[in-house]
Structure formats: C-alpha cells, structure tokens
Amino acid sequence: MTDELIFYTNPMSRGRVVRWMLEETGQPYRTELLDYGTTMKAPDYLSINPMGKVPALRHGETVVTEAAAICAYLADAFPQAGLAPLPGDRLRGPYYRWLFFAAGPVEAAVSNTALGFVVPEGREKMMGYGSLADTLNALEGAVSQSAYITGDSFTAADVYVGSQIGFGMQFGTIQKRPAFERYWDRLSKRPAALRAKEIDDALMPRRP
C-alpha cells in the first residue's frame, strides 16, 4: 500500500508504543499531535476515534485504533519489514497469543491493581486475568523461553509486550523480575526503540 500514514498521538500516552512500531517498519509517516481535553475531543478527531483517545492511525482510507491492533495492522501492511510470522507459519499462533495476552489480561490486571481494585475472593473466575500473580507468572514464562516472544525473531508482539513490561517496571505496576529486566533490556536497545524514544521525549512539555 502506498497511502500516507498519519499517526495521531501525544508523547504522554500509549502512542509511544505505536511510535516504536512505526519506526520498526521503516515507513515514512506524518505525526499529528493532540492534546488531552481539547483537540482529542474536537469533532475532527472524534470522527477518527469516537473515544477521543490516542493513539490512532490512518492509512489511506483505513483507520485503526488501539495500540495492539495498530501494531498487528502495521506488521501485516508492511510484510517486508519482517515483523510478523507469515500466514501458515507455526509461529503465527504464539505471535497472536502473546500480543493479545498483553493487550487483554496483562493490561487489565495491571491497571486494576494500580487503581486499587481487588477481585473479591472466590470471584477470580469472573475476570479474564484471574489474578495479577497468575498473569505475571504466565508473562514471565513467555519471555523466559527464548530471546523474543515467538522464538529467535523479533516481531510486533515484542513491541507491544515489551512496552507493557518496560512501562510497567518504570512506573512500578509490574515487578522488576530478572526475566522481565533481561527481556526489556534487550528490546530497549533496538535502534528503532531508541529513535522512537528520542522523538517522543523531545515532544514532551517542558517544565517551567
């Protein structure tokens, strides 16, 4: 596809995950910076994402929201970047599994715990993640098996899973387990990750 990529974001958002993914693709893109409570809630942007949240991506006539979905979309839209196992590859299953495990159970468990929400005893079965401990134990096992989440090759799943772990450890919502630290250290040194961080850090509001 040759349509322009337009990236809607704010440097203090999950848009950082998508910025990294865009840098991994090597494709040119245009950034539209939005502010909370103003341009994010303006009619023009609400026509793109009715939730009034970032990140969002427009690729020609296609609009994608939700960071994990954008990562998966970009990997498929630009297969030459090698950021997803090809259809029919046996690794396609683990790739989807852990990408959406991080977007579902991990995101929910970490967010609920950070907000002080405690699942009542005996009601764990009602939650998709069961408990924070179960979720983090499963995640630890996943990142301990090989260099990357699906084996020896880096994929879009590592962008999303790694971001969850990196941000979680940074803000104290995910324990700094050795396996997490080793995995994140490996990912955070990637040239695309460093470029994305430099770009977004430069866009952060300056303190007076």
MODELLER restraints for C-alpha pairs under 7 A, 6 or more apart:
rsr = mdl.restraints
at = mdl.atoms
rsr.add(forms.Gaussian(group=physical.xy_distance, feature=features.Distance(at['CA:3:A'], at['CA:59:A']), mean=5.87, stdev=0.5))
rsr.add(forms.Gaussian(group=physical.xy_distance, feature=features.Distance(at['CA:3:A'], at['CA:60:A']), mean=4.58, stdev=0.5))
rsr.add(forms.Gaussian(group=physical.xy_distance, feature=features.Distance(at['CA:4:A'], at['CA:29:A']), mean=6.72, stdev=0.5))
rsr.add(forms.Gaussian(group=physical.xy_distance, feature=features.Distance(at['CA:4:A'], at['CA:59:A']), mean=5.75, stdev=0.5))
rsr.add(forms.Gaussian(group=physical.xy_distance, feature=features.Distance(at['CA:4:A'], at['CA:60:A']), mean=5.73, stdev=0.5))
rsr.add(forms.Gaussian(group=physical.xy_distance, feature=features.Distance(at['CA:5:A'], at['CA:29:A']), mean=4.75, stdev=0.5))
rsr.add(forms.Gaussian(group=physical.xy_distance, feature=features.Distance(at['CA:5:A'], at['CA:30:A']), mean=6.21, stdev=0.5))
rsr.add(forms.Gaussian(group=physical.xy_distance, feature=features.Distance(at['CA:5:A'], at['CA:57:A']), mean=7.00, stdev=0.5))
rsr.add(forms.Gaussian(group=physical.xy_distance, feature=features.Distance(at['CA:5:A'], at['CA:58:A']), mean=5.77, stdev=0.5))
rsr.add(forms.Gaussian(group=physical.xy_distance, feature=features.Distance(at['CA:5:A'], at['CA:59:A']), mean=4.68, stdev=0.5))
rsr.add(forms.Gaussian(group=physical.xy_distance, feature=features.Distance(at['CA:5:A'], at['CA:60:A']), mean=6.92, stdev=0.5))
rsr.add(forms.Gaussian(group=physical.xy_distance, feature=features.Distance(at['CA:6:A'], at['CA:29:A']), mean=5.75, stdev=0.5))
rsr.add(forms.Gaussian(group=physical.xy_distance, feature=features.Distance(at['CA:6:A'], at['CA:30:A']), mean=4.80, stdev=0.5))
rsr.add(forms.Gaussian(group=physical.xy_distance, feature=features.Distance(at['CA:6:A'], at['CA:31:A']), mean=5.90, stdev=0.5))
rsr.add(forms.Gaussian(group=physical.xy_distance, feature=features.Distance(at['CA:6:A'], at['CA:57:A']), mean=5.74, stdev=0.5))
rsr.add(forms.Gaussian(group=physical.xy_distance, feature=features.Distance(at['CA:6:A'], at['CA:58:A']), mean=5.06, stdev=0.5))
rsr.add(forms.Gaussian(group=physical.xy_distance, feature=features.Distance(at['CA:6:A'], at['CA:59:A']), mean=6.49, stdev=0.5))
rsr.add(forms.Gaussian(group=physical.xy_distance, feature=features.Distance(at['CA:7:A'], at['CA:29:A']), mean=6.85, stdev=0.5))
rsr.add(forms.Gaussian(group=physical.xy_distance, feature=features.Distance(at['CA:7:A'], at['CA:30:A']), mean=5.97, stdev=0.5))
rsr.add(forms.Gaussian(group=physical.xy_distance, feature=features.Distance(at['CA:7:A'], at['CA:31:A']), mean=4.75, stdev=0.5))
rsr.add(forms.Gaussian(group=physical.xy_distance, feature=features.Distance(at['CA:7:A'], at['CA:32:A']), mean=5.93, stdev=0.5))
rsr.add(forms.Gaussian(group=physical.xy_distance, feature=features.Distance(at['CA:7:A'], at['CA:56:A']), mean=6.16, stdev=0.5))
rsr.add(forms.Gaussian(group=physical.xy_distance, feature=features.Distance(at['CA:7:A'], at['CA:57:A']), mean=4.83, stdev=0.5))
rsr.add(forms.Gaussian(group=physical.xy_distance, feature=features.Distance(at['CA:7:A'], at['CA:58:A']), mean=6.63, stdev=0.5))
rsr.add(forms.Gaussian(group=physical.xy_distance, feature=features.Distance(at['CA:8:A'], at['CA:31:A']), mean=6.03, stdev=0.5))
rsr.add(forms.Gaussian(group=physical.xy_distance, feature=features.Distance(at['CA:8:A'], at['CA:32:A']), mean=4.78, stdev=0.5))
rsr.add(forms.Gaussian(group=physical.xy_distance, feature=features.Distance(at['CA:8:A'], at['CA:33:A']), mean=6.01, stdev=0.5))
rsr.add(forms.Gaussian(group=physical.xy_distance, feature=features.Distance(at['CA:8:A'], at['CA:34:A']), mean=6.86, stdev=0.5))
rsr.add(forms.Gaussian(group=physical.xy_distance, feature=features.Distance(at['CA:8:A'], at['CA:54:A']), mean=6.33, stdev=0.5))
rsr.add(forms.Gaussian(group=physical.xy_distance, feature=features.Distance(at['CA:8:A'], at['CA:55:A']), mean=5.52, stdev=0.5))
rsr.add(forms.Gaussian(group=physical.xy_distance, feature=features.Distance(at['CA:8:A'], at['CA:56:A']), mean=5.12, stdev=0.5))
rsr.add(forms.Gaussian(group=physical.xy_distance, feature=features.Distance(at['CA:8:A'], at['CA:57:A']), mean=6.16, stdev=0.5))
rsr.add(forms.Gaussian(group=physical.xy_distance, feature=features.Distance(at['CA:9:A'], at['CA:15:A']), mean=5.19, stdev=0.5))
rsr.add(forms.Gaussian(group=physical.xy_distance, feature=features.Distance(at['CA:9:A'], at['CA:32:A']), mean=6.40, stdev=0.5))
rsr.add(forms.Gaussian(group=physical.xy_distance, feature=features.Distance(at['CA:9:A'], at['CA:33:A']), mean=5.29, stdev=0.5))
rsr.add(forms.Gaussian(group=physical.xy_distance, feature=features.Distance(at['CA:9:A'], at['CA:34:A']), mean=5.97, stdev=0.5))
rsr.add(forms.Gaussian(group=physical.xy_distance, feature=features.Distance(at['CA:9:A'], at['CA:54:A']), mean=5.24, stdev=0.5))
rsr.add(forms.Gaussian(group=physical.xy_distance, feature=features.Distance(at['CA:9:A'], at['CA:55:A']), mean=4.88, stdev=0.5))
rsr.add(forms.Gaussian(group=physical.xy_distance, feature=features.Distance(at['CA:9:A'], at['CA:56:A']), mean=6.92, stdev=0.5))
rsr.add(forms.Gaussian(group=physical.xy_distance, feature=features.Distance(at['CA:10:A'], at['CA:33:A']), mean=5.60, stdev=0.5))
rsr.add(forms.Gaussian(group=physical.xy_distance, feature=features.Distance(at['CA:10:A'], at['CA:34:A']), mean=5.70, stdev=0.5))
rsr.add(forms.Gaussian(group=physical.xy_distance, feature=features.Distance(at['CA:10:A'], at['CA:35:A']), mean=6.67, stdev=0.5))
rsr.add(forms.Gaussian(group=physical.xy_distance, feature=features.Distance(at['CA:10:A'], at['CA:54:A']), mean=6.95, stdev=0.5))
rsr.add(forms.Gaussian(group=physical.xy_distance, feature=features.Distance(at['CA:11:A'], at['CA:200:A']), mean=5.16, stdev=0.5))
rsr.add(forms.Gaussian(group=physical.xy_distance, feature=features.Distance(at['CA:11:A'], at['CA:203:A']), mean=6.21, stdev=0.5))
rsr.add(forms.Gaussian(group=physical.xy_distance, feature=features.Distance(at['CA:11:A'], at['CA:204:A']), mean=5.87, stdev=0.5))
rsr.add(forms.Gaussian(group=physical.xy_distance, feature=features.Distance(at['CA:14:A'], at['CA:55:A']), mean=6.44, stdev=0.5))
rsr.add(forms.Gaussian(group=physical.xy_distance, feature=features.Distance(at['CA:14:A'], at['CA:67:A']), mean=6.78, stdev=0.5))
rsr.add(forms.Gaussian(group=physical.xy_distance, feature=features.Distance(at['CA:15:A'], at['CA:54:A']), mean=6.30, stdev=0.5))
rsr.add(forms.Gaussian(group=physical.xy_distance, feature=features.Distance(at['CA:15:A'], at['CA:55:A']), mean=4.68, stdev=0.5))
rsr.add(forms.Gaussian(group=physical.xy_distance, feature=features.Distance(at['CA:16:A'], at['CA:200:A']), mean=6.96, stdev=0.5))
rsr.add(forms.Gaussian(group=physical.xy_distance, feature=features.Distance(at['CA:17:A'], at['CA:67:A']), mean=6.75, stdev=0.5))
rsr.add(forms.Gaussian(group=physical.xy_distance, feature=features.Distance(at['CA:17:A'], at['CA:159:A']), mean=6.87, stdev=0.5))
rsr.add(forms.Gaussian(group=physical.xy_distance, feature=features.Distance(at['CA:17:A'], at['CA:160:A']), mean=6.54, stdev=0.5))
rsr.add(forms.Gaussian(group=physical.xy_distance, feature=features.Distance(at['CA:17:A'], at['CA:163:A']), mean=6.27, stdev=0.5))
rsr.add(forms.Gaussian(group=physical.xy_distance, feature=features.Distance(at['CA:18:A'], at['CA:67:A']), mean=6.10, stdev=0.5))
rsr.add(forms.Gaussian(group=physical.xy_distance, feature=features.Distance(at['CA:18:A'], at['CA:70:A']), mean=6.96, stdev=0.5))
rsr.add(forms.Gaussian(group=physical.xy_distance, feature=features.Distance(at['CA:18:A'], at['CA:71:A']), mean=6.53, stdev=0.5))
rsr.add(forms.Gaussian(group=physical.xy_distance, feature=features.Distance(at['CA:19:A'], at['CA:196:A']), mean=5.69, stdev=0.5))
rsr.add(forms.Gaussian(group=physical.xy_distance, feature=features.Distance(at['CA:20:A'], at['CA:192:A']), mean=6.15, stdev=0.5))
rsr.add(forms.Gaussian(group=physical.xy_distance, feature=features.Distance(at['CA:20:A'], at['CA:193:A']), mean=5.31, stdev=0.5))
rsr.add(forms.Gaussian(group=physical.xy_distance, feature=features.Distance(at['CA:20:A'], at['CA:196:A']), mean=5.03, stdev=0.5))
rsr.add(forms.Gaussian(group=physical.xy_distance, feature=features.Distance(at['CA:21:A'], at['CA:71:A']), mean=6.19, stdev=0.5))
rsr.add(forms.Gaussian(group=physical.xy_distance, feature=features.Distance(at['CA:21:A'], at['CA:156:A']), mean=6.95, stdev=0.5))
rsr.add(forms.Gaussian(group=physical.xy_distance, feature=features.Distance(at['CA:21:A'], at['CA:159:A']), mean=6.46, stdev=0.5))
rsr.add(forms.Gaussian(group=physical.xy_distance, feature=features.Distance(at['CA:23:A'], at['CA:192:A']), mean=5.16, stdev=0.5))
rsr.add(forms.Gaussian(group=physical.xy_distance, feature=features.Distance(at['CA:23:A'], at['CA:196:A']), mean=6.50, stdev=0.5))
rsr.add(forms.Gaussian(group=physical.xy_distance, feature=features.Distance(at['CA:24:A'], at['CA:192:A']), mean=5.35, stdev=0.5))
rsr.add(forms.Gaussian(group=physical.xy_distance, feature=features.Distance(at['CA:25:A'], at['CA:78:A']), mean=6.87, stdev=0.5))
rsr.add(forms.Gaussian(group=physical.xy_distance, feature=features.Distance(at['CA:25:A'], at['CA:81:A']), mean=5.45, stdev=0.5))
rsr.add(forms.Gaussian(group=physical.xy_distance, feature=features.Distance(at['CA:34:A'], at['CA:40:A']), mean=5.63, stdev=0.5))
rsr.add(forms.Gaussian(group=physical.xy_distance, feature=features.Distance(at['CA:40:A'], at['CA:52:A']), mean=5.11, stdev=0.5))
rsr.add(forms.Gaussian(group=physical.xy_distance, feature=features.Distance(at['CA:40:A'], at['CA:53:A']), mean=6.23, stdev=0.5))
rsr.add(forms.Gaussian(group=physical.xy_distance, feature=features.Distance(at['CA:41:A'], at['CA:52:A']), mean=5.12, stdev=0.5))
rsr.add(forms.Gaussian(group=physical.xy_distance, feature=features.Distance(at['CA:45:A'], at['CA:52:A']), mean=6.91, stdev=0.5))
rsr.add(forms.Gaussian(group=physical.xy_distance, feature=features.Distance(at['CA:46:A'], at['CA:52:A']), mean=5.53, stdev=0.5))
rsr.add(forms.Gaussian(group=physical.xy_distance, feature=features.Distance(at['CA:48:A'], at['CA:63:A']), mean=6.97, stdev=0.5))
rsr.add(forms.Gaussian(group=physical.xy_distance, feature=features.Distance(at['CA:55:A'], at['CA:65:A']), mean=6.37, stdev=0.5))
rsr.add(forms.Gaussian(group=physical.xy_distance, feature=features.Distance(at['CA:55:A'], at['CA:66:A']), mean=6.65, stdev=0.5))
rsr.add(forms.Gaussian(group=physical.xy_distance, feature=features.Distance(at['CA:55:A'], at['CA:67:A']), mean=6.50, stdev=0.5))
rsr.add(forms.Gaussian(group=physical.xy_distance, feature=features.Distance(at['CA:56:A'], at['CA:64:A']), mean=5.86, stdev=0.5))
rsr.add(forms.Gaussian(group=physical.xy_distance, feature=features.Distance(at['CA:56:A'], at['CA:65:A']), mean=4.50, stdev=0.5))
rsr.add(forms.Gaussian(group=physical.xy_distance, feature=features.Distance(at['CA:56:A'], at['CA:66:A']), mean=6.89, stdev=0.5))
rsr.add(forms.Gaussian(group=physical.xy_distance, feature=features.Distance(at['CA:57:A'], at['CA:63:A']), mean=5.65, stdev=0.5))
rsr.add(forms.Gaussian(group=physical.xy_distance, feature=features.Distance(at['CA:57:A'], at['CA:64:A']), mean=5.22, stdev=0.5))
rsr.add(forms.Gaussian(group=physical.xy_distance, feature=features.Distance(at['CA:57:A'], at['CA:65:A']), mean=6.35, stdev=0.5))
rsr.add(forms.Gaussian(group=physical.xy_distance, feature=features.Distance(at['CA:58:A'], at['CA:64:A']), mean=6.48, stdev=0.5))
rsr.add(forms.Gaussian(group=physical.xy_distance, feature=features.Distance(at['CA:64:A'], at['CA:70:A']), mean=5.91, stdev=0.5))
rsr.add(forms.Gaussian(group=physical.xy_distance, feature=features.Distance(at['CA:68:A'], at['CA:99:A']), mean=6.98, stdev=0.5))
rsr.add(forms.Gaussian(group=physical.xy_distance, feature=features.Distance(at['CA:68:A'], at['CA:103:A']), mean=6.31, stdev=0.5))
rsr.add(forms.Gaussian(group=physical.xy_distance, feature=features.Distance(at['CA:68:A'], at['CA:160:A']), mean=6.37, stdev=0.5))
rsr.add(forms.Gaussian(group=physical.xy_distance, feature=features.Distance(at['CA:71:A'], at['CA:156:A']), mean=5.83, stdev=0.5))
rsr.add(forms.Gaussian(group=physical.xy_distance, feature=features.Distance(at['CA:72:A'], at['CA:156:A']), mean=6.51, stdev=0.5))
rsr.add(forms.Gaussian(group=physical.xy_distance, feature=features.Distance(at['CA:75:A'], at['CA:83:A']), mean=5.19, stdev=0.5))
rsr.add(forms.Gaussian(group=physical.xy_distance, feature=features.Distance(at['CA:75:A'], at['CA:84:A']), mean=5.70, stdev=0.5))
rsr.add(forms.Gaussian(group=physical.xy_distance, feature=features.Distance(at['CA:75:A'], at['CA:156:A']), mean=6.41, stdev=0.5))
rsr.add(forms.Gaussian(group=physical.xy_distance, feature=features.Distance(at['CA:83:A'], at['CA:154:A']), mean=6.72, stdev=0.5))
rsr.add(forms.Gaussian(group=physical.xy_distance, feature=features.Distance(at['CA:83:A'], at['CA:155:A']), mean=4.23, stdev=0.5))
rsr.add(forms.Gaussian(group=physical.xy_distance, feature=features.Distance(at['CA:83:A'], at['CA:156:A']), mean=5.29, stdev=0.5))
rsr.add(forms.Gaussian(group=physical.xy_distance, feature=features.Distance(at['CA:84:A'], at['CA:155:A']), mean=5.26, stdev=0.5))
rsr.add(forms.Gaussian(group=physical.xy_distance, feature=features.Distance(at['CA:84:A'], at['CA:156:A']), mean=6.24, stdev=0.5))
rsr.add(forms.Gaussian(group=physical.xy_distance, feature=features.Distance(at['CA:85:A'], at['CA:91:A']), mean=6.02, stdev=0.5))
rsr.add(forms.Gaussian(group=physical.xy_distance, feature=features.Distance(at['CA:85:A'], at['CA:92:A']), mean=5.23, stdev=0.5))
rsr.add(forms.Gaussian(group=physical.xy_distance, feature=features.Distance(at['CA:86:A'], at['CA:92:A']), mean=6.80, stdev=0.5))
rsr.add(forms.Gaussian(group=physical.xy_distance, feature=features.Distance(at['CA:91:A'], at['CA:150:A']), mean=6.33, stdev=0.5))
rsr.add(forms.Gaussian(group=physical.xy_distance, feature=features.Distance(at['CA:94:A'], at['CA:150:A']), mean=5.99, stdev=0.5))
rsr.add(forms.Gaussian(group=physical.xy_distance, feature=features.Distance(at['CA:95:A'], at['CA:150:A']), mean=5.85, stdev=0.5))
rsr.add(forms.Gaussian(group=physical.xy_distance, feature=features.Distance(at['CA:95:A'], at['CA:157:A']), mean=6.07, stdev=0.5))
rsr.add(forms.Gaussian(group=physical.xy_distance, feature=features.Distance(at['CA:98:A'], at['CA:157:A']), mean=6.72, stdev=0.5))
rsr.add(forms.Gaussian(group=physical.xy_distance, feature=features.Distance(at['CA:99:A'], at['CA:157:A']), mean=4.68, stdev=0.5))
rsr.add(forms.Gaussian(group=physical.xy_distance, feature=features.Distance(at['CA:99:A'], at['CA:160:A']), mean=6.52, stdev=0.5))
rsr.add(forms.Gaussian(group=physical.xy_distance, feature=features.Distance(at['CA:99:A'], at['CA:161:A']), mean=6.34, stdev=0.5))
rsr.add(forms.Gaussian(group=physical.xy_distance, feature=features.Distance(at['CA:102:A'], at['CA:161:A']), mean=5.66, stdev=0.5))
rsr.add(forms.Gaussian(group=physical.xy_distance, feature=features.Distance(at['CA:105:A'], at['CA:128:A']), mean=6.00, stdev=0.5))
rsr.add(forms.Gaussian(group=physical.xy_distance, feature=features.Distance(at['CA:105:A'], at['CA:129:A']), mean=4.54, stdev=0.5))
rsr.add(forms.Gaussian(group=physical.xy_distance, feature=features.Distance(at['CA:105:A'], at['CA:135:A']), mean=6.71, stdev=0.5))
rsr.add(forms.Gaussian(group=physical.xy_distance, feature=features.Distance(at['CA:106:A'], at['CA:135:A']), mean=6.26, stdev=0.5))
rsr.add(forms.Gaussian(group=physical.xy_distance, feature=features.Distance(at['CA:109:A'], at['CA:129:A']), mean=6.20, stdev=0.5))
rsr.add(forms.Gaussian(group=physical.xy_distance, feature=features.Distance(at['CA:109:A'], at['CA:131:A']), mean=6.82, stdev=0.5))
rsr.add(forms.Gaussian(group=physical.xy_distance, feature=features.Distance(at['CA:109:A'], at['CA:132:A']), mean=5.27, stdev=0.5))
rsr.add(forms.Gaussian(group=physical.xy_distance, feature=features.Distance(at['CA:110:A'], at['CA:132:A']), mean=6.81, stdev=0.5))
rsr.add(forms.Gaussian(group=physical.xy_distance, feature=features.Distance(at['CA:110:A'], at['CA:173:A']), mean=6.16, stdev=0.5))
rsr.add(forms.Gaussian(group=physical.xy_distance, feature=features.Distance(at['CA:114:A'], at['CA:173:A']), mean=6.23, stdev=0.5))
rsr.add(forms.Gaussian(group=physical.xy_distance, feature=features.Distance(at['CA:124:A'], at['CA:130:A']), mean=4.69, stdev=0.5))
rsr.add(forms.Gaussian(group=physical.xy_distance, feature=features.Distance(at['CA:124:A'], at['CA:131:A']), mean=6.53, stdev=0.5))
rsr.add(forms.Gaussian(group=physical.xy_distance, feature=features.Distance(at['CA:129:A'], at['CA:135:A']), mean=6.07, stdev=0.5))
rsr.add(forms.Gaussian(group=physical.xy_distance, feature=features.Distance(at['CA:140:A'], at['CA:179:A']), mean=6.36, stdev=0.5))
rsr.add(forms.Gaussian(group=physical.xy_distance, feature=features.Distance(at['CA:140:A'], at['CA:180:A']), mean=6.68, stdev=0.5))
rsr.add(forms.Gaussian(group=physical.xy_distance, feature=features.Distance(at['CA:142:A'], at['CA:149:A']), mean=6.38, stdev=0.5))
rsr.add(forms.Gaussian(group=physical.xy_distance, feature=features.Distance(at['CA:143:A'], at['CA:149:A']), mean=5.69, stdev=0.5))
rsr.add(forms.Gaussian(group=physical.xy_distance, feature=features.Distance(at['CA:143:A'], at['CA:179:A']), mean=6.84, stdev=0.5))
rsr.add(forms.Gaussian(group=physical.xy_distance, feature=features.Distance(at['CA:143:A'], at['CA:183:A']), mean=6.61, stdev=0.5))
rsr.add(forms.Gaussian(group=physical.xy_distance, feature=features.Distance(at['CA:144:A'], at['CA:179:A']), mean=6.05, stdev=0.5))
rsr.add(forms.Gaussian(group=physical.xy_distance, feature=features.Distance(at['CA:146:A'], at['CA:152:A']), mean=6.53, stdev=0.5))
rsr.add(forms.Gaussian(group=physical.xy_distance, feature=features.Distance(at['CA:148:A'], at['CA:154:A']), mean=5.74, stdev=0.5))
rsr.add(forms.Gaussian(group=physical.xy_distance, feature=features.Distance(at['CA:148:A'], at['CA:158:A']), mean=6.65, stdev=0.5))
rsr.add(forms.Gaussian(group=physical.xy_distance, feature=features.Distance(at['CA:149:A'], at['CA:157:A']), mean=6.97, stdev=0.5))
rsr.add(forms.Gaussian(group=physical.xy_distance, feature=features.Distance(at['CA:149:A'], at['CA:158:A']), mean=6.07, stdev=0.5))
rsr.add(forms.Gaussian(group=physical.xy_distance, feature=features.Distance(at['CA:162:A'], at['CA:184:A']), mean=5.87, stdev=0.5))
rsr.add(forms.Gaussian(group=physical.xy_distance, feature=features.Distance(at['CA:162:A'], at['CA:187:A']), mean=6.87, stdev=0.5))
rsr.add(forms.Gaussian(group=physical.xy_distance, feature=features.Distance(at['CA:165:A'], at['CA:174:A']), mean=6.78, stdev=0.5))
rsr.add(forms.Gaussian(group=physical.xy_distance, feature=features.Distance(at['CA:165:A'], at['CA:180:A']), mean=6.74, stdev=0.5))
rsr.add(forms.Gaussian(group=physical.xy_distance, feature=features.Distance(at['CA:165:A'], at['CA:184:A']), mean=6.97, stdev=0.5))
rsr.add(forms.Gaussian(group=physical.xy_distance, feature=features.Distance(at['CA:166:A'], at['CA:184:A']), mean=5.97, stdev=0.5))
rsr.add(forms.Gaussian(group=physical.xy_distance, feature=features.Distance(at['CA:168:A'], at['CA:174:A']), mean=4.60, stdev=0.5))
rsr.add(forms.Gaussian(group=physical.xy_distance, feature=features.Distance(at['CA:169:A'], at['CA:175:A']), mean=6.10, stdev=0.5))
rsr.add(forms.Gaussian(group=physical.xy_distance, feature=features.Distance(at['CA:169:A'], at['CA:176:A']), mean=5.77, stdev=0.5))
rsr.add(forms.Gaussian(group=physical.xy_distance, feature=features.Distance(at['CA:188:A'], at['CA:194:A']), mean=6.87, stdev=0.5))
